[in-house]
Amino acid sequence: MSEDGRRRHYGGFYGLEELPATGRPRLAVFGNCQAEALRVALDTADVLDTVRMPPVHELEEADLPHLDRLLGWVDVLVAQSVADGYRGMPLGTDQVAARLRAGARVVAVPNYFFTGLYPEQVLVRHPDVEDPPVVPYHDVRRLARAAGWDGPWEAPAALVRELAADSLAELERRERAQESLCISDVVRAAGAEAGRTVDHPGNEVLLALARRVLEEVVPGSGAAVQDPGRVLLASVSTPLSSSVLEALDLRGEPREGWLVEGEAVADDEVGAAHREFYARHPRVVEVGMEKKEDLLRRWGWRP
């Protein structure tokens, strides 16, 4: 998307369109890529005025005046947890909340991150490294092979169950620490439909969270969130192993390949691109192994 196209896409945020003024509660959602999907889900109830805004990882210094203009408009800021000084700017949730107009409030929502369905999928975040090509997710087994390790491709069933329980417990812990609305119970109930990647929740989770936000913002209104008729976070869909489904005793269809922006991509194609990437960027492998060595040893991998 060109810069002009991007600004038109976020026209209300950039002042290219008038901010809504219908008398309904005014709301924006602040956070990562999950934020816009949640806003779309909330919009289906047709009882709020909402404005599309860029995800926090796309905001630049030049966007701060536009953000402050939006903060002067909203009645409710639905916000995921963002650390103070994020990317060197005053974009922490607490910093942003402090700039809201008088009378406006924050509804805290959790950042969905659940590895239970995809125990092999990891993110490697470090100033020294960049995301791999094709999909921005690493397979911990491919990192290990690039580092000269070897081990079983399929995770032991007991480890799959342990990792899923640990990941759900961590989500619950963060909900308590952040005093946010809860989605961990929905993640547990959604089973194989909980998410399409480790950080992209499925519709069942997003719609349930939207219902809880709506009850916070307009309690007792009788308004209902509707299924939008499409997958809300559809940019990437991860292969889903039958062995993981069996280990977790979940119903669902395994997926052998990826969907990337609606196009089928074979896992072998992703693997080949990532092997080439690791050969050119050994620091990525080094950092990834530093972060995930314990997981790999529990999996049964060794140098």
N, C-alpha and C positions, 0 to 999 in steps of 0.2 A: 504494500500500500504506500503510495506517495505521501509526502508530508502534507500536501494540500488535501488529499483524500482522507488522511488520518484526522486532520482538523475538522473536516466536514462530518466525519463519522462521529466525532465528539463535539458536535456543533454547539450544544448547550453549554458544555464546559468551557469552550473557547470563546463564547460570546457571539458566535455566528448565528445563533437562534436565541429567541427570548426564553428565559427560564419560565416554566409553567407557573400560572397564578390562578388556579381554579378554586382555591379555598380548601382543597383537600390537604392532608398532611404531606409535607415536602420531605423527600428522602433521597439520600445518595448512599451508595455502598462503596466503602474504602477498603482496599486490600489487593490481593493478587488476582490471578486469572479466574479464580472462583467467584470473585466479587460481581462481575458483570453477569455471570450465569444466575447468581442469586437475585440480582436486580430484575432480570427478565422474568424469573419465577414469581417474584413479588408483583410485577406489573400485570400478571394474568388475573389478579384479583380485582383490578380496575377500581381501586379505592384510594390510590396514592398518586401523587405527582413525583415522578422519579427522573433523574438525569443520568445519562451514561457518562462515565468518566474513565480516563485511562487507568490501567492497573498501576499500582505503586511503583513497580520496577521499571515502568516506562517514563515516569515523571522526571522532568529536568528542571534546572533552576528557573528557566523562562516560564515554566508552568505554575510556579508558586503563586503569582498574583491571580491566576485563573482559579486555582484551588481556594484561595482566600475569598474570592468572590462567591464561589459555591458555598463555602462554609458560612457566609453571611446570609445565604438563602435557605438552607435546610432547617427543618424542624427536628429531624432525626438523622443522625449519621450512624449507619450500620457499619461496624468496623471490625476487621480482623486485627490480630495483634501484630504490630510492626514496631521494631526496636527504635528507640530514640536515635536520632542522627543517621537514620538509614541512608546509605549511599552519600553520606556527607551533607545531608539536607535535613531540615526540621520536619521530617515525615513520619516520625514515630507516632503511634496512635495517641499517646498522651499529649504530644506536642500539637498534633492536629486538633484534638478535642479542646485544648486550651484556647484555640482561635475561633471556636464556634461562637455564633451570636448569642446574646443573653437569652435564656429560655430554651435553647436547643439542647438536645441530649444525645447520648451515645447508647446504642444497643450493641453489646459485644457479641461477636459470633466467632466460633473456632475456625482455625485453619485445618481443613481436612488433610490428614496425612495418615495413610493406613497401608502397611506393607503386607497385610495378611494374605491377599490374593496373589501377590507378586513378590515372593521372598527374594527373588534374584535381582529385582530392580532397585537401583540405588541412584541417588544424586550425588555428585561430587562438586561441592561448592568451596572454592578457594581462590584467592587473588591470582594465583599462578596458573590457573587452568581455565579452559573454555569448554563449552558444551560440545559433545560429539556431533557429527553430521547425521542427517536423516531424522533421528529422534533425539531429544535432549536427555535421554536416560541411559545409564550404563547397566550392563548385565554383569553382576559381580563375578560370574564365572569367566566371562571373557577378559575382565581385568586380571583375574588370577592367571589365566593362560598367557596373557601378554607378559606377566611377571615371571613366567616359568614354573608356575604351580600346576598341580594336577589333582583331580579328585572326581567324585561322582557328579554327573550332570543333574540328576534329579535329587532334590533334597530329601533326607529321611523324613518319613511321615511325622515322627515325634518332633523333629525340629520345626517342621511347617506349623504344627499346632502350637508349639512354644513361641515361635516368632509372631504368629497371629495374636496370641494372648498378650504378649508383651507390647505389641503395637497398639492394641485396643486399650490396654491399661495406660499407656503413655498419652493417648488421646484423652482419656478420662482425666488424667492428672492435669493436663494443660487446660482443660475446661474448668476444673476447680481453681487452678492457680489464676486464670484470667477472669474468673467469675463470668464466664460467657454462657450463652444458651448452649444446650446440649445436643449433640448429634451422635454420640458414641452408642447410645441405645439403638438408634436407627441403623447405624453401620452394622451392628451385631445382627439385627433382624434382616437386613437386606441381603446378606449372604453373598452369592456370586454377583449380584447386581450393585454391590456397594460402591465400586469405583472402576474406572476404565484404565487408570494408571494409579501410582501410589499417591498422587496429589490432585487427581481429577475425580471428584465424586460423581456417582451416577445420579440420574434423575430422581430416584426414590429418596436419596439422601438430601439433595438440593430442595426438592419440593417440601419435604418434612421440615427442613430448617426454615424455609420461607413461611410455612404455616405458623411456626413458633415466633418468627419475627412479627408477622402480621398480628398475632394475638398480643404481643407487647406494644405495638404501635396503635392499633385500633381494637382494643379488647371488647369482646361482646358485640362486634359489628355484624357478625354473621357472614362476613365476606369470606370467600373461599378461593384458595389458590387452585389454578387449573393446570392440567397437563398441557404443555405447549405443543404437543404433537411432534416433537423432535428431540434429539439428544442435545442437552444444553451445553455440555462440554465434549464436543465431538472431534476436536482437532487431532487427538491421538488415542488409539485404543491398543492396548498391550496384549500380546499372546497370553492365553490363560491355560495353564497346564492341567491335564486330566488328573495327574498325580496330586496336585494341590487340592482340587475339588474332592478327590477321594479322601485325602488326609483330613480335610475339614468337614467331611460328610455333608457336602453342599450339592444341591441340584443346580445344574447349569450346563451349558454347552462349552466344551473347551474350544479355544481359538489357537490355531497354529501360527497365524501371521498377524501382522500389524495393519491397522487402518491409520493412514496419515493424511489429514485433510481430505477424507473421503476416498482415498486411493488405497487399494490393497498393496501392501509391501511385504514380501517374504522375509521371515526372520533371518534366513541365510544372507539376504541382501544387506540387512542391517548389520549383521555380524561381520561381513566382509568390509563394509565401510568403516566400522569401528576398529577392526584390526589394523587397517591402513592408518587410521587416525592415531592409534596408540603407538605405531611405529614412528610416526612423525612427531608425537608429543609424549615422550617417555615420562615427563613430569606428571601428566595426568594419571598414569599408572602408579607412579610412586605415591602420589597423594591419595589416590583411591585405595591402595593397599594399606596405607597407614590407617585409614579410617575403617577399613572393613576386614582387616586381618582376623580379628576375633570371630566374626561371622563365618568366614571361610573355614577356619579351624573347626568350629562347631559343625560345619557342613561336611567335614571330612577331607578337606583339601590340605595339601602340604607342598612345600617347595621341593 
